[in-house]
Amino acid sequence: MGPESSENTMAAVPRLALGLVHFPILDREKKVVATNITNFDIHDIARAATVYGVERYYLIHPMKEQLMFVDRILDHWRTGQGSKFNPFRRTALKDVFTATSLDEAKKDWGADCFTVATHARPVPGTTFYSCSELKSEIRKPTAKPCFLLFGTGFGMTEEYMQGCDGVLESIRGAPPNDYRHLSVRSAVSIYLDRIMGPW
């Protein structure tokens, strides 16, 4: 079977949106804070999302000043000098959006979705999904679109994640240390490859 035939027989890409949550977040002292949005998180996660067919990537923050920072960066790469300098970056950023809350992001996406959080450790009182289970779930003919959430800082609060429809299994480190403090950009790439990869 030739390449063209193989592509035509591939299953449709499941509907998935990403949310990078900046509040409510825990800091290293377990205090609830709002973290700053970083330039790297905007660009690198957008590129990974584009590779794996993610419909929308939302940076979720309650402070308008932080969202204005994102808008300035997006304007530069979408319509400003950056769009001419690097068209590939413009393509990756076309589906990046901002929202003050998860509810606002879900309303903007307009999808009747179920929300799944990610965390470095198991979260009590939540429905657990392994990566293989979620990969199968979002490919069912009757599946709802999935909104996959990532925390910043030292992770989303347990109360916030308990309000989601599920929590995805942690990315485990190699023994014996089982180190679990990846950058969020690395974690997003690993999860997307496991859930959206064609294998």
N, C-alpha and C positions, 0 to 999 in steps of 0.2 A: 504494500500500500504506500503510495507516494506521500510526500509531506502535505500536499494540499488536502488529500483525503483524510489524513490523520487530524488535521486542524478542524475539519468540518464535523468530525464525529466526537470531538471533545465536549464534555458537559459544560453548561453555562457556568460562568463565574458566580458563586454565591453572593448575595447582597450583604455587604459588610461596611460599617462606618467605624472610625476610630475616634476616641475622645481622650485627650490628654488633660487630666484633671489637676488643677492647681489649688483647689479648696473644696472640702476640708482635708488638709494634709497634715501628717504628723512630722515634727522635726526630730532631731536626735534625742531630745529630752522628752519626747512623747507629748509635746504641746501641740495644739491645733493651730496651724498657721496657713497663710496663703503664700505660695512660692512664686518666684519671678519666672516669667516666660523667657526662655533662652533662644538666641538666634539659631543655635545648632539643632535644637528640638524642632523648630519650624521646618528647616530645610531637610534634615536627614530623615525624619519620619515621613515627610511628604514624598520623598524619593522612594522609600520602601513601600509606602502605600500605593504609589503609582505602579511599581513593579508587579505587585500582587493583586491589582484590580480592585482596590478599596474605593468605594464610591465617594466618600467624603471623610475628611480629617478635620476634627474640631479641636481648637485650643480653648479650653473652658476655664474662665477666670472671672471673678465677680467685679474686679476693678477695671473701670473704663480706660484708665491710663495704660494699663498693660495691654489691653485689646487694641488701643490706638497704636502702640508700638508694633504690634503684629501687622496692622493695616498698612503702616508706612513701609514695612519690609515687603509686603505683598504687592503694593503699588509699584515699588521700584522694579521688582522682577517681572510683574505682569505687563505693565504699560510704560514703565520708565526706561532709563538707560540699560538696566539689567536685562530687559526683554530682548534687546538687540545683542547684548554681549554674550548671553548664554540662553538660547531658546530651549534647551533641554530643561533648565531650571524653571523656566516659565511653564512648561508643560507639567512638571511635577507639582507646581504650586497652584495650578488652576482649580483644584478641588479642595483647597484649604480654606477653612472658615473659622470664625470666632463666635463664642457664645458666653453669656454670663452664668449659665447653669446647664446641667444635663437636660432638664426639661425644655429649655429654650433650644438646645441643639436638636433634640428629638423632634420638636415641633417644626424646626427649620428643615430637617431632612424629610419630614412628612411620611415617614415609614412607621407602620405598626410593628415595632421591633421588640426584641427582648434584649436586656442588657446583661453583659457578662463582664465582671471585673477581673483584673489580674493582680496578683500579690506574691511576694517572695515566700510567704508562709501560709499554711492552711488558715482559713477563717471560720470560726465556729458559727453555727446558725445559718449556714448558706448551703445552697445546692452545689455540689462539686461536679465539675466537668474535666475529664482528661482531654488532652489536645485531640486525640483520635475520636473521642465521643463528640466533641464540638464540631470537628471536621465533618463527621457523618451527619450530625443534626442539621447543620446549615445547608446540606445538600439534599435533604428530603424534599419531595415535591410540595409538601404542605408547610414547609419551614417558614417561619417569620424571618425577616432581615435581622441581623445581629449587630448590636452596638457594643464594641469591645473597648473597655475603659482601662487606661493606664494611669497610675499615680506618679507624682513627682516626690521630691524630698524623701521621706522614709515611708511613703505609702499613704493611701487613703485610710481614713478612720474605719474601724470595724463597723460602726453604725451605718456609715455611708454604703459600704459594700453589702451589708445585710439587707439594704433596700434594693439591691439588684436582683435579677432573676437567677444569677449563678455566679460562681467564682471559678476561674480556670486554674488548673493545676500549676504549681510552681515550677520554674526552671531550676533544676537541681544541679549543683556543682559536683565536680569530681571528688570521690572520696580520697583521703579521710576527712578533709576540711569542710566539704559541702558549702563552699563560699557562695552566698546569694546576695550580692550587692552589685548587680549589673547596672550600667547606665540604662535609662529608659529607652534610649535609641537602640541599644543592643537587644534589649528584651523585646521590643516591638518587632525587630527583624526576625528574631528566632521564632516568636509566636506566629508571625505571618507565614513564614516558610512551613511551619508544621501544620497550620490550619488551611492555608490557601494554596500551598504548593501542589503541582499536578502529579503527586505520587502518593 
